[in-house]
Amino acid sequence: MSKIVLNNQIRINARVLHRWYTTGHGPELGTEKIKPDLPDYNTSIDIHEHKLQRPTKPPPMPKWDGLKNLSERTQGSLIPETLKEMEKDGEFKETLRKLKEHGQKKLTREERKKRQRALDSLGVPDFLAFWIDRKKLHNMQDEETVLRKNTIEIVQANIGIYCNQACNHCHVESSPKRSEMMDRSVAEKILDILAKSPSVNILDITGGAPELCTEFRRLAKGGRDLGKEVIDRCNLTSLLEPGQEDTPEFLAENKIHIVASLPCYTPKNVNLQRGSKVFERSIHALQILNNLGYGKSDPDLQLDLVYNPLGAYLPPPQGPLEEKYREEMLNVFGIEFNKLYTMTNMPIKRFTDFLYRRNELQDYMELLVRNYNINTVPELMCRNLLSVSWNGRIYDCDFNQQLEMGMMGTDDKEGESTVWDITSTDDVVNRRIAIDNHCYGCTAGMGSS
């Protein structure tokens, strides 16, 4: 066939196909005329607007060698490893000896004196006087001279000090050797208060390792049944303990919001702060949660991570650090999460001991004061939160709880109020908040939560 004939045939075929598609009149097959189904034959004629999209990159492959045989390596309990490390740690043993010999109240008083001596040497007044002074400095038209409780929106229940870890920064001083745990009567009273407190929208369950406490599921499911958001402050490794095999499924079924501690995305830094083998167990637990849908697009299965510094410095800016975490966790471990929160280490309990041994307590208190941010005060957690201890006592926050600074009474005097002294959270609104020198930790930088 000549080139002229071939070109003419192409033009004829094109006209036939066009008529066939637009009118349905075309070649006959038997007695039927067929219009082809061409759903994508709709490209715009404005070809000057056509653009090539960037090629889609395949998802990155995890690179951490430790992912191999991870499930097998994380079988069994972490507790024997934790106890072994505690036995080797002379500082832990000394703290336990002092606790047994002197009692918690005396140790707490000694700790407070250490912080106060550090502030006195810096010429820094108490927290309340410092706040009032800074308001004057910034010409703030605010006549408030004490901090008071606002409407309560969060009830935080510390349901036990027992934990399978013994982290060196822990403000609760949890470990496998602690046995304090909430009983059913306290748990049921908390649920009763929640039912009568419409302003409360969040039940925040913490510990220790809350999942290892007997009343965890009662509280978590009870809170959800009342229509509250329930947060589980999870250390991740507790989900792998024997007897907890169905806990991740329980959390997912009840749409529990998980806020999980992970102070770094490298094994060395995590294990340094939280104990041997904690990192690999944390990654395995995160894999399990991701497989259940946590940390992805389902708004009912929120998985957030929490960063806190290894030492005596403030956390980096939350936004950029979150992006760095997201990149590292996905590229190296194949792990997804929703948000990252940064938390300043509070100068109390084990972290105070850590700083004091290193002769860094005064420098750290100076760091907190130097980075005081008055804008954090209206949003401090103590203002809209009610903290409940494992034994039913109520406090302004979990930090005050660990220092046994009871909630003020209606007469503005510190007392020992319990959940049995109130009917709803409205009963504590406008009470004066108990404050002390550790409060500088919540007002440094961008605050803490």
WODA-V657795 format. One record per backbone hydrogen bond with DSSP energy under -1.0 kcal/mol. NH is the residue of the N-H (numbers start at 1). CO is the residue of the C=O. Records with the same first field share a line. If there is no record, write none. Layout:
NH=CO  CO
//
This chain:
6=2
7=3
8=4
9=5
10=6
11=7
12=8
13=9
14=10
15=11
16=12
17=13
18=14
19=15
20=16
21=17
22=18
23=19
29=32
32=29
41=38
42=40
47=45
49=46
50=47
64=332
67=64
68=65
70=67
73=69
74=70
75=72
82=78
83=79
84=80
85=81
86=82
87=83
88=84
89=85
93=89
94=90
95=91
96=92
97=93
98=94
99=95
100=96
101=97
102=98
103=99
107=103
108=104
109=105
110=106
111=107
112=108
113=109
114=110
115=111
116=112
117=113
118=114
119=115
120=116
121=117
123=120
124=119
130=126
131=127
132=128
133=129
134=130
135=131
136=132
137=133
138=134
139=136
140=135
142=140
149=431
150=383
153=384
154=384
155=202
156=386
157=204
158=388
159=157  206
161=180
162=180
163=175
168=273
170=167
178=175
182=159
187=183
188=184
189=185
190=186
191=187
192=188
193=189
194=190
195=191
197=194
200=197
201=153
202=153
203=229
204=155
205=231
206=157
209=162
212=209
213=210
216=213
219=215
220=216
221=217
222=218
223=219
224=220
225=221
226=222
227=224
228=223
229=201
231=203
232=257
233=205
234=232  259
237=235
239=236
240=237
241=238
244=241
247=244
250=246
251=247
252=248
253=249
254=250
255=252
256=251
257=230
258=302
259=232
260=304
261=234
262=306
270=266
271=267
272=268
273=269
274=270
275=271
278=275
281=277
282=278
283=279
284=280
285=281
286=282
287=283
288=284
289=285
290=286
291=287
293=290
294=289
295=301
296=293
301=298
304=258
305=339
306=260
307=341
313=311
321=317
322=318
323=319
324=320
325=321
326=322
327=323
328=324
329=325
330=326
331=327
332=328
334=330
335=329
338=303
341=305
343=307
348=346
350=170
351=348
353=349
354=350
355=351
356=352
357=353
358=354
359=356
360=355
364=360
365=361
366=362
367=363
368=364
369=365
370=366
371=367
372=369
373=443
376=373
377=374
380=377
383=380
386=154
387=395
388=156
389=393
392=389
394=417
395=387
401=397
402=398
403=399
404=401
405=400
406=404
407=394
409=413
412=409
415=407
419=392
421=418
427=424
428=425
430=149
431=428
433=147
439=436
441=438
442=439
445=371
447=444
//
